[in-house]
């Protein structure tokens, strides 16, 4: 009995060949320089652009393979491809032999060196025995070649060396040992590569020559062989295109060979190898599509070439191998290039390979099952030493006697059958192929195809009697198919899984699957499932599943008897989140408070016969605490039959420690059976998401609203936060909304203890809540008393303890400097002791909303001394400012006082300023006006100052403290004027009574001013004084003009008009003068009727 | 003519399966189920022509060929034929799908049918059986 290995792809075939270069004369062990040269040839630097070469050490012990004898006439060979040929060219037959030799041009012992070198070359040439391998000498030199000076000696010596070694001058290379050995190595490599190309081209030519002498009829084997050789040489040459061409021709010639039972196996093996080469080349040339079609036609040709029927399994093995080979090639070469798609990926080929592996298994079972003896003649003995690929070892046996040829053949086939029957692990290979296929389909996003393969894999595990693995796989697939609603498949898988669970005596799985089965089974099967669950509860061995043979049953029964879980465990817990049974629960947390928690449990059950459960409990957890709540222990209320939903309610009191934490209903447990037996606990975890439930697309269109639907629609509430006890203190918050801008707004909180026992540690916490915008916090001030410091938010007001019925007040002030509405959060917290002296915290939140409104609308108007609005002012001229205050507040406002904060250069006019609005109360929408007369004294920025009103609410009950409104006086342009006119008149005149008017002419400039002044008389007055006058005014001085007027009419009379003109030509000044006259001179005066003192009285008297 | 006709909802649950011989129905169901992968992929990559509902051959084994068709509401129709049946051309398969689609549309128009329920309509069954036996 030998270790026979079936058909496979040999390593020498699977590698990608590269030119073989033999290296001689490098002592890599002892010589550092030699070592570095060797390493340079193998260094990975720049590998992509470098020639691919295969180096090996040519040691003195190396023996070249013996040359095949040359025959003049091509004979009829015994086989197609020699087994050793490929390996020979990959490892032993070099294209180039490189002889390294240490020698400098100026070496002292040049002659000795030359003879040593030539003797080395000669000996190697001898050992080649007429091979055409190229020989190359590389001189390792310690100095860089000096080009100019030593030229003649160098060429001479090089020539002499070439002659001595009988070497082509082109085959002599110099390798200076310098820093950049890497660059020289690459150049040498390229030279070697060219020589190798040359060598292989020569070989190809030689083979082609031989090929031409062959005839198609008699030398079919040789034609195939030579074409293969040409293809392989081309591959060595890295000429993929030609390699493919010749391999293809080779394949075509192979197909022409007539096949018999004796050579069909050899043809198939060689065909497989050629197709391997072709596929590999096509993939590497990125012609995946061609590779696919080539492979398909290959399979179509050979699918029907079964060979001897008693070796059917061998054919399937071969086919399976073809597919798996192609799949791996496809996978390797497309990993980077993404030529594979979902519809055409290596997975399909692996799948096909697995399918053929299954067929092989079947046919092996049919053909070989009664072969139990290995033939004594040991026909497979020499399988490893046959000369040709794919030949039968027994036909090579020596001492073949023609007569017993048939016996030997029969023995050989028998041996193969025996081997197939006993040595091949079919299941293993099927499973590994399926595994590969699954991996591919996963990559190419075919989850369902993967599921299908997983089911098949589990089938194979089952066949191989690995029930636990089959069970795991099947049960996972069961979930997937079930979740997508493929009931027929799920039903089948449940059957299969149940068998496995029974055969492995796995109690847990067995019960789970039986529960699942309730959903699919009908009538008898269903009764049986329930009965089996019953027997588990009774700690008895369940009835065997259908479709098991006696042997399996016996083993299973033994396993059940040994089952530890059945004996030792007290309760069997079943996680219902993985099974999909006819019982389901939902839970709603109904009322959660610190006093009690109420849970509603809804249970939907559907059993064909009445099933009585024993207990329904809920497991409620908090962070580090858990409660087992008994929902229903009365088993008479836990009897379920046909589809119906039941509702149970339970209550429990949470521990005070859990206040403020989240409580969760973790699971609902439904127990079947009672303690001394082996009760089954169905655990429904509420947190794990139930498998996709297939709600009907348009549930609301359904006609009947059965309880079933209601259950489906019900929304679970499984967790809630346990809130602290709510406060029972009376709390009254008083404030007069809205608040006024910039007032201290009073809020008072009045607390009353309405609890039935004293409370302690009362604290009010005031903060702005999230509704506010960001700026609000900056524009809000808060304090307990406006005279004290402001506090920063959030503010705590500690109030201390309160006895029963106590009342306490806390007030605070808020000042807002923007108009945003403020949302405050006022939280009261305190502790109270319960009956057992345990402190319980209570809290209550209140929101306080405060709107802010404007108090006044203040506007300021500027007027000239003649009460006419002005747009600019002049230094030295008086200005009247009139602020108008309009009350916008909804409350009456008491104005405490008003004041002006004038800029430095503004002086209050003689007569001073007295506020006229002090202590005035303004109702809503009322207005008040203040007035002041000022004189700007110097030219400066246009800032005039501020106007401030201090005010408060007029109703004293509101407790709000004073506010103020401040207005910056609007800016106005100030101008400096060079000339000013002023006049002094009496307030009024009397008819026929002379009065005097004085004009003051001020020259504010720094130059002499010469003016022409004329007075225009009119009918209302008689006038005395200069009528036409030339005046010269000195810089910074004033000129006075006196006039006496005698009024002639009563009433408002026009004063004589003054005209001033300037001698200088400038128009500007003229305009200014006129402007100024208009602005500053009074034009009218009121004349009273004649004043008759006492005289009338005298007349009457 | 066809071996099996199936309707699969947009959530990929079977809504109707009818097959010529019940013996290999399970195997065909497995195959239809794995063909959904290819339908999903085609739907994901986006069809060029929204009016073309026929997806062509999705999957083939030694025994069966699976053809697919998907409506605009993502309801999938499958027709499985015998691999050895070379008489059926693409056009005939298209015709089968068109008939199925018409029958399905009529079913949807029935106010007593709730979309998403398993299809029990006799009319639809008749059409499907007609496709199976090839005499419609």
Interface residues (C-beta under 8 A of the other chain):
Chain A: X342 X343 X355 X441 X445 X446 X447 X448 X449 X451 X452 X455 X481 X484 X485 X486 X487 X488 X489 X492 X692 X694 X696 X697 X698 X701 X702
Chain B: X9 X11 X12 X13 X14 X17 X25 X26 X29 X30 X31 X33 X34 X35 X36 X37 X38 X41 X62 X114 X115 X116 X117
